[in-house]
Structure formats: C-alpha cells, structure tokens
Amino acid sequence: MCNPVGRIVRAKAGREKDGYYCVVGADQEKGYLLLADGKRRRLAAPKRKKAAHVDWPETGDFRHPVLTRLSLGEPLSDRELRRALAAFKEGIKLGER
C-alpha cells in the first residue's frame, strides 16, 4: 500500500458492502483505511476499515480534480466528494457533459 489517499474503493464486507468510497486517510502500520462518501460517512467522521475488506476497482483513465486535490491534502467539502463518486459510478469522463 503506497499512498492510497484519493483512490476509490468498493467495500466488500460489513454493512457498507458493495458501496463505493474514497480513501481520505490511512494508518499504514495497522493496515486501516479511512473511508468517506460524503453522505453516510462524511469527511469529518470517516469510516475506519481494514484494507483487506475493500476491493480496488480499476479506475482506468478516470481522473477527477477533486480526487487529485484530496491526494495533495487540500480541503474538500462533502458535496464535492459526492459528485466525484457519482461521476465515477456513472462512468463519466470529464468534458463529456
């Protein structure tokens, strides 16, 4: 696990199963990821989940400015995070709309 912050993952265990989340932080020593989706799990209170309990879907050429800002450590709002995840789920590439 290099630096997973800003990556999109799919939960494969627990009550969040099959939900898409964004990694907003990580505890490399213990193997935990901090996940948020902007709705059920806000950026202020992310879900702590073991890295073994998430799937790393192929994002292909999906690059969203919000995810880039998150990986650089810039502040985000829950609304921006929700929109980035919605764009990923719909398979929208930037500039198509």
GROMACS elastic network, one bead per residue, 0.5 to 0.9 nm:
[ bonds ]
;  ai    aj funct       b0    kb
    1     4     6  0.66316   500
    1    28     6  0.76254   500
    1    31     6  0.88051   500
    1    51     6  0.88684   500
    2    28     6  0.88404   500
    3     6     6  0.85413   500
    3     7     6  0.88783   500
    3    25     6  0.89277   500
    3    26     6  0.80882   500
    3    71     6  0.84602   500
    4     7     6  0.56103   500
    4     8     6  0.87217   500
    4    23     6  0.64464   500
    4    24     6  0.82306   500
    4    25     6  0.76629   500
    4    26     6  0.73225   500
    4    33     6  0.83450   500
    4    71     6  0.82513   500
    5     8     6  0.87367   500
    5    22     6  0.77713   500
    5    24     6  0.52353   500
    5    25     6  0.56107   500
    5    26     6  0.71866   500
    5    33     6  0.87969   500
    5    34     6  0.88368   500
    5    67     6  0.84341   500
    5    70     6  0.70209   500
    5    71     6  0.52666   500
    5    72     6  0.87063   500
    5    73     6  0.88313   500
    6    22     6  0.62007   500
    6    23     6  0.54836   500
    6    24     6  0.62472   500
    6    25     6  0.84446   500
    6    66     6  0.84003   500
    6    68     6  0.65847   500
    6    69     6  0.80581   500
    6    70     6  0.54558   500
    6    72     6  0.85388   500
    7    21     6  0.85342   500
    7    22     6  0.57736   500
    7    23     6  0.55793   500
    7    24     6  0.82916   500
    7    56     6  0.82513   500
    7    59     6  0.86377   500
    7    67     6  0.72016   500
    7    71     6  0.82490   500
    8    20     6  0.68308   500
    8    21     6  0.57516   500
    8    23     6  0.63464   500
    8    56     6  0.71262   500
    8    57     6  0.73859   500
    8    59     6  0.77349   500
    8    67     6  0.86612   500
    8    85     6  0.78822   500
    8    88     6  0.85734   500
    9    19     6  0.83762   500
    9    20     6  0.57215   500
    9    21     6  0.54405   500
    9    22     6  0.61319   500
    9    23     6  0.71653   500
    9    35     6  0.85558   500
    9    54     6  0.62419   500
    9    55     6  0.56760   500
    9    56     6  0.50215   500
    9    57     6  0.62662   500
   10    16     6  0.88100   500
   10    17     6  0.75976   500
   10    18     6  0.57745   500
   10    19     6  0.55422   500
   10    21     6  0.62340   500
   10    22     6  0.86902   500
   10    53     6  0.88335   500
   10    54     6  0.55472   500
   10    55     6  0.50262   500
   10    56     6  0.65636   500
   10    57     6  0.70033   500
   11    14     6  0.76858   500
   11    15     6  0.88834   500
   11    16     6  0.60136   500
   11    18     6  0.52399   500
   11    19     6  0.55759   500
   11    20     6  0.65468   500
   11    21     6  0.75030   500
   11    49     6  0.87683   500
   11    53     6  0.63198   500
   11    55     6  0.62071   500
   12    16     6  0.76581   500
   12    18     6  0.57220   500
   12    19     6  0.80490   500
   12    52     6  0.89036   500
   12    53     6  0.55990   500
   12    54     6  0.52827   500
   12    55     6  0.63988   500
   13    16     6  0.67953   500
   13    18     6  0.79019   500
   13    53     6  0.56151   500
   13    54     6  0.72985   500
   14    17     6  0.54627   500
   14    53     6  0.83502   500
   15    18     6  0.89145   500
   16    19     6  0.55959   500
   16    20     6  0.85482   500
   17    20     6  0.87346   500
   17    54     6  0.88572   500
   19    37     6  0.88809   500
   20    36     6  0.89116   500
   20    37     6  0.72214   500
   20    85     6  0.72888   500
   20    89     6  0.81753   500
   21    35     6  0.57856   500
   21    36     6  0.54958   500
   21    38     6  0.86860   500
   21    41     6  0.87936   500
   21    85     6  0.73775   500
   22    34     6  0.83529   500
   22    35     6  0.55481   500
   22    36     6  0.55195   500
   22    37     6  0.61575   500
   22    67     6  0.82752   500
   22    81     6  0.79311   500
   22    85     6  0.76403   500
   23    26     6  0.75498   500
   23    33     6  0.65510   500
   23    34     6  0.57448   500
   23    36     6  0.66603   500
   23    37     6  0.89547   500
   23    46     6  0.89729   500
   24    33     6  0.77862   500
   24    34     6  0.55802   500
   24    35     6  0.57797   500
   24    36     6  0.66580   500
   24    43     6  0.75623   500
   24    46     6  0.76518   500
   24    70     6  0.71446   500
   24    71     6  0.80444   500
   25    32     6  0.87510   500
   25    33     6  0.60190   500
   25    35     6  0.72615   500
   25    46     6  0.86399   500
   26    29     6  0.89276   500
   26    31     6  0.76127   500
   26    32     6  0.58449   500
   26    34     6  0.56461   500
   26    35     6  0.88124   500
   26    48     6  0.86950   500
   27    30     6  0.57973   500
   27    31     6  0.58525   500
   27    32     6  0.50960   500
   27    33     6  0.62314   500
   27    34     6  0.80074   500
   28    31     6  0.51210   500
   28    32     6  0.66830   500
   28    33     6  0.81158   500
   29    32     6  0.80294   500
   30    50     6  0.84048   500
   31    49     6  0.85555   500
   31    50     6  0.58897   500
   31    51     6  0.58355   500
   31    52     6  0.81500   500
   32    48     6  0.62627   500
   32    49     6  0.54376   500
   32    51     6  0.55839   500
   32    52     6  0.87001   500
   33    47     6  0.79346   500
   33    48     6  0.56689   500
   33    49     6  0.53387   500
   33    50     6  0.60414   500
   33    51     6  0.59620   500
   34    45     6  0.89643   500
   34    46     6  0.55238   500
   34    47     6  0.53897   500
   34    49     6  0.64462   500
   34    50     6  0.88231   500
   35    41     6  0.74787   500
   35    42     6  0.87574   500
   35    43     6  0.82333   500
   35    45     6  0.89613   500
   35    46     6  0.51846   500
   35    48     6  0.63842   500
   35    49     6  0.72535   500
   36    39     6  0.79958   500
   36    40     6  0.79014   500
   36    42     6  0.55441   500
   36    43     6  0.57151   500
   36    44     6  0.87572   500
   36    45     6  0.78112   500
   36    47     6  0.63355   500
   36    78     6  0.86744   500
   36    81     6  0.82846   500
   37    40     6  0.66217   500
   37    41     6  0.54549   500
   37    42     6  0.63015   500
   37    43     6  0.76656   500
   37    46     6  0.83559   500
   37    78     6  0.75607   500
   37    81     6  0.65197   500
   37    82     6  0.60875   500
   37    85     6  0.73498   500
   38    41     6  0.56844   500
   38    43     6  0.62979   500
   38    77     6  0.78953   500
   38    79     6  0.63758   500
   38    80     6  0.80165   500
   38    81     6  0.56718   500
   38    82     6  0.52153   500
   38    83     6  0.89123   500
   38    85     6  0.89763   500
   39    42     6  0.58409   500
   39    78     6  0.71392   500
   39    79     6  0.83101   500
   39    81     6  0.89807   500
   39    82     6  0.70310   500
   41    44     6  0.82545   500
   41    45     6  0.64328   500
   41    46     6  0.55498   500
   41    47     6  0.64517   500
   42    45     6  0.54193   500
   42    46     6  0.58591   500
   42    47     6  0.85711   500
   42    77     6  0.89766   500
   42    78     6  0.62300   500
   43    46     6  0.55396   500
   43    76     6  0.81753   500
   43    77     6  0.75558   500
   43    78     6  0.62946   500
   43    81     6  0.86310   500
   44    78     6  0.88614   500
   49    52     6  0.84073   500
   49    53     6  0.69126   500
   49    54     6  0.79530   500
   50    53     6  0.54837   500
   50    54     6  0.73943   500
   51    54     6  0.57189   500
   51    55     6  0.84110   500
   52    55     6  0.78971   500
   56    59     6  0.85455   500
   57    60     6  0.88976   500
   58    61     6  0.89950   500
   59    62     6  0.55110   500
   59    63     6  0.82799   500
   59    88     6  0.81368   500
   60    63     6  0.85762   500
   61    93     6  0.82895   500
   62    88     6  0.72961   500
   62    91     6  0.81313   500
   62    92     6  0.81760   500
   62    93     6  0.64018   500
   62    94     6  0.82428   500
   63    66     6  0.87237   500
   63    67     6  0.73692   500
   63    68     6  0.75792   500
   63    93     6  0.78058   500
   63    94     6  0.78352   500
   64    67     6  0.54593   500
   64    68     6  0.65240   500
   64    69     6  0.88574   500
   64    84     6  0.65664   500
   64    87     6  0.85302   500
   64    88     6  0.86216   500
   64    93     6  0.83269   500
   64    94     6  0.72520   500
   65    68     6  0.50090   500
   65    69     6  0.61346   500
   65    70     6  0.85765   500
   65    84     6  0.83952   500
   66    69     6  0.50838   500
   66    70     6  0.61704   500
   66    71     6  0.87120   500
   66    76     6  0.75628   500
   66    80     6  0.66981   500
   66    81     6  0.68510   500
   66    83     6  0.88701   500
   66    84     6  0.65552   500
   67    71     6  0.62333   500
   67    72     6  0.86654   500
   67    81     6  0.79667   500
   67    84     6  0.74037   500
   68    71     6  0.51824   500
   68    72     6  0.63427   500
   68    73     6  0.88241   500
   68    74     6  0.89376   500
   69    72     6  0.50888   500
   69    73     6  0.63800   500
   69    74     6  0.53547   500
   69    75     6  0.76420   500
   69    76     6  0.77878   500
   70    73     6  0.51218   500
   70    74     6  0.56488   500
   70    75     6  0.70496   500
   70    76     6  0.70443   500
   71    74     6  0.76670   500
   73    76     6  0.89836   500
   76    79     6  0.83068   500
   76    80     6  0.66184   500
   76    81     6  0.72622   500
   77    80     6  0.53782   500
   77    81     6  0.65614   500
   77    82     6  0.88418   500
   78    81     6  0.50922   500
   78    82     6  0.61668   500
   78    83     6  0.86950   500
   79    82     6  0.51231   500
   79    83     6  0.62961   500
   79    84     6  0.87370   500
   80    83     6  0.52001   500
   80    84     6  0.62946   500
   80    85     6  0.87763   500
   81    84     6  0.51661   500
   81    85     6  0.62957   500
   81    86     6  0.85915   500
   82    85     6  0.52441   500
   82    86     6  0.60972   500
   82    87     6  0.86315   500
   83    87     6  0.61311   500
   83    88     6  0.86149   500
   84    87     6  0.51531   500
   84    88     6  0.63196   500
   84    89     6  0.87661   500
   85    88     6  0.50091   500
   85    89     6  0.61800   500
   85    90     6  0.86383   500
   86    89     6  0.50929   500
   86    90     6  0.61902   500
   86    91     6  0.84930   500
   86    92     6  0.87070   500
   87    90     6  0.52174   500
   87    91     6  0.60379   500
   87    92     6  0.52572   500
   87    93     6  0.75628   500
   87    94     6  0.85956   500
   88    91     6  0.50300   500
   88    92     6  0.63397   500
   88    93     6  0.81660   500
   89    92     6  0.78532   500
   92    95     6  0.86064   500
   92    96     6  0.70025   500
   92    97     6  0.82159   500
   93    96     6  0.60003   500
   93    97     6  0.84437   500
   94    97     6  0.73700   500
